[in-house]
Amino acid sequence: MAQFVIRLAVSTDIEKILAIDPSVEARRTFVQGAINRSECFVAEKNGVLLGYGVMNHGFFERGFVRLVYVGAAHRRLGVASCLFDEFEAQCKTGRIFTSTNLSNVPMQAFLVSRGYVLSGLVQDLDEADPEMFYSKRLRAGGTTIPERVDRSDTSSH
């Protein structure tokens, strides 16, 4: 797997982020605030910004990945996985959360592949596209703990 540098974003990264994410202009204030609060991380390779993400602890005081974006030319190379590795390592709580729209099937598959489980669904955040919330149990320092699965069969045969 390719090696990427994951680091905290700095103010000068906003223009590089704008270059890879065409929708960031609409959320420039959000991303700039995340950079100022040391909540935004970027992924680079050979000095080229490939993706970025935002994680904080403002979701019921738990780690929450608010946003992940990988430039179209750099998808399916492990960039998002490296960003999530960093988020899980930086998470100060025993469980990390994130969300995605019901229509974002690739992100749902990505989260399941990383051991995230569906925690719930919220209607009416985006018109006709419910938000699906996922979580993953962590140990201190980002080490994962397997989800408990009840394998007992309570049905009668």
C-alpha positions in Angstrom: 0.0 0.0 0.0 1.2 3.5 -0.8 2.6 5.6 2.0 0.9 8.9 2.7 1.8 11.6 5.2 -1.1 12.5 7.4 -0.7 15.8 9.3 -2.7 18.6 10.8 -3.8 21.1 8.2 -2.5 24.6 8.4 -4.1 27.8 7.1 -2.2 27.8 3.8 -3.7 24.3 3.0 -7.1 25.9 2.4 -6.2 26.7 -1.2 -4.9 23.2 -1.8 -8.1 21.8 -0.4 -10.1 24.1 -2.7 -8.1 22.7 -5.6 -9.2 19.1 -4.9 -12.7 19.6 -3.5 -15.0 21.5 -5.7 -17.7 21.8 -3.0 -15.4 23.2 -0.3 -16.1 26.8 -1.2 -19.6 26.3 0.2 -18.1 25.1 3.4 -14.9 27.2 3.5 -15.8 28.8 6.9 -16.3 25.3 8.4 -13.0 23.9 7.0 -11.1 27.1 8.0 -12.6 26.9 11.5 -11.6 23.2 11.7 -8.0 24.1 10.7 -7.9 26.9 13.3 -9.1 24.4 16.0 -6.6 21.7 14.9 -9.4 19.4 13.9 -8.6 19.1 10.2 -6.0 16.6 8.8 -4.6 16.4 5.3 -3.2 13.4 3.4 -0.2 14.1 1.2 2.2 12.2 -1.0 5.3 13.8 -2.3 4.0 17.2 -1.3 0.7 16.8 -3.2 -2.5 17.1 -1.1 -4.7 14.1 -1.9 -7.5 14.4 0.7 -8.5 15.8 4.0 -10.9 15.2 6.9 -12.2 16.7 10.0 -12.7 15.0 13.4 -13.6 16.5 16.7 -15.2 15.5 20.0 -18.3 17.6 19.8 -20.7 14.8 19.2 -22.0 14.0 22.7 -18.3 14.5 23.8 -17.3 11.6 21.6 -15.0 11.4 18.6 -16.8 12.2 15.5 -15.5 12.2 11.9 -17.4 15.1 10.4 -16.0 15.1 6.9 -13.6 13.1 4.7 -12.9 14.0 1.1 -10.4 12.4 -1.3 -9.6 14.0 -4.6 -11.2 12.2 -7.5 -7.8 11.3 -9.0 -6.6 9.7 -5.7 -9.6 7.5 -4.7 -9.3 3.8 -4.1 -5.6 4.2 -3.2 -6.0 4.0 0.6 -6.0 7.7 1.3 -9.3 7.5 3.3 -8.1 4.5 5.2 -5.0 6.4 6.3 -7.1 9.4 7.4 -9.4 7.1 9.4 -6.3 5.4 10.9 -5.3 8.9 12.2 -8.8 9.8 13.4 -9.0 6.5 15.3 -5.6 7.1 16.8 -6.4 10.6 17.8 -9.8 9.7 19.3 -10.0 10.4 23.0 -13.0 8.3 23.7 -13.7 4.6 23.7 -16.0 4.8 20.6 -15.7 6.9 17.4 -18.7 7.9 15.3 -19.3 9.1 11.8 -22.2 9.4 9.4 -23.0 9.3 5.7 -26.1 9.6 3.5 -28.1 6.6 2.6 -27.3 7.3 -1.0 -23.5 7.0 -0.4 -23.2 3.2 -0.8 -19.4 3.3 -1.3 -18.9 5.1 2.0 -21.2 2.6 3.8 -19.1 -0.3 2.4 -15.9 1.4 3.4 -17.1 1.9 7.0 -18.2 -1.7 7.3 -14.9 -2.9 6.0 -13.2 -0.9 8.8 -15.4 -2.5 11.5 -17.9 0.3 11.9 -21.5 -0.7 12.7 -24.7 1.1 12.0 -25.8 3.0 15.1 -28.9 4.7 13.8 -30.6 6.7 11.0 -31.8 10.3 11.1 -34.4 11.7 8.7 -34.7 15.2 7.4 -31.1 16.4 7.5 -30.9 16.2 3.7 -34.1 16.1 1.7 -35.1 12.5 0.8 -31.6 11.2 1.8 -31.4 10.0 5.4 -28.2 10.2 7.3 -26.8 6.9 8.6 -24.7 7.0 11.7 -22.0 4.5 12.3 -19.7 3.8 15.3 -16.6 1.7 16.1 -15.5 0.7 19.5 -11.8 1.7 20.2 -9.3 1.2 23.0 -7.2 4.1 24.2 -4.8 5.1 21.5 -7.0 3.9 18.7 -6.6 0.1 19.0 -9.9 -1.5 18.0 -12.0 -3.8 20.1 -14.1 -6.3 18.1 -17.8 -5.6 18.3 -19.6 -8.1 20.6 -21.8 -10.4 18.6 -24.5 -12.4 20.3 -24.3 -15.8 18.6 -26.9 -17.5 20.9 -29.9 -18.8 19.1 -33.0 -18.0 21.1 -35.4 -19.4 18.5 -37.0 -22.7 19.1 -36.9 -25.4 16.5 
